[in-house]
Structures are given as C-alpha cells and as structure tokens.
Amino acid sequence: MRVALRRRDWRGIRGQVLRLAAGGILSWLGRLPVGNTGGAHVPPARPKPPPAELAHLCR
C-alpha cells in the first residue's frame, strides 16, 4: 500500500484496499493460495511459489 501511495498508483491503491478488506476472511477460509504476493496486479487466486533459494525459509 505504501508503494502504491508513493507512486500515486490509483489502481494499486484500490487493489490493496480490496485485498485488505477481504484478504483476512478469505485466508481464514483457505481460499487464498500460498505464496501470493498480494500485489494489485497479481490475481488473488494465482499461486506464486517462492524462489527456490528462499523456499526452505517458508517451510
């Protein structure tokens, strides 16, 4: 959200507000995939595995 605000990226701000409003509930229900970065330009249902060199930290 901070990055979008600094860039005055209105699409990014809108996307973050929507994700903040619904993200907690959907995550609790198990509807959001692991590894999704939460960026406004990334669909919420798209899994995004971490890079191989960081995967061991996520386990």
ZAMARGU-4260 file (C-alpha; in steps of 0.2 Angstrom, whole numbers, plus 5000, padded with zeros to 4 digits):
<rodrens>
0) 5000/5000/5000 | 5014/5012/5004 | 5022/5009/4987 | 5006/5012/4978 | 5003/5028/4989
5) 5021/5035/4985 | 5019/5031/4966 | 5001/5038/4966 | 4996/5022/4958 | 4977/5023/4960
10) 4974/5005/4953 | 4987/4999/4965 | 4978/5008/4980 | 4961/5002/4975 | 4968/4984/4974
15) 4976/4985/4991 | 4960/4992/4999 | 4950/4977/4992 | 4963/4964/4997 | 4964/4971/5015
20) 4945/4971/5016 | 4943/4953/5010 | 4960/4945/5012 | 4959/4940/5030 | 4942/4932/5029
25) 4947/4923/5013 | 4964/4917/5020 | 4955/4911/5036 | 4943/4901/5024 | 4958/4894/5015
30) 4953/4902/4998 | 4969/4911/4995 | 4984/4902/4988 | 5001/4901/4997 | 5014/4912/4991
35) 5003/4926/4983 | 5012/4942/4985 | 4996/4952/4987 | 5000/4965/4973 | 4986/4973/4964
40) 4992/4967/4948 | 4993/4949/4954 | 4976/4939/4953 | 4971/4934/4971 | 4968/4916/4966
45) 4985/4914/4957 | 4998/4904/4967 | 5015/4911/4967 | 5028/4899/4974 | 5044/4907/4982
50) 5060/4906/4973 | 5070/4890/4976 | 5083/4899/4987 | 5070/4905/4999 | 5058/4890/4999
55) 5067/4882/5014 | 5063/4898/5024 | 5045/4896/5021 | 5043/4879/5027
</rodrens>
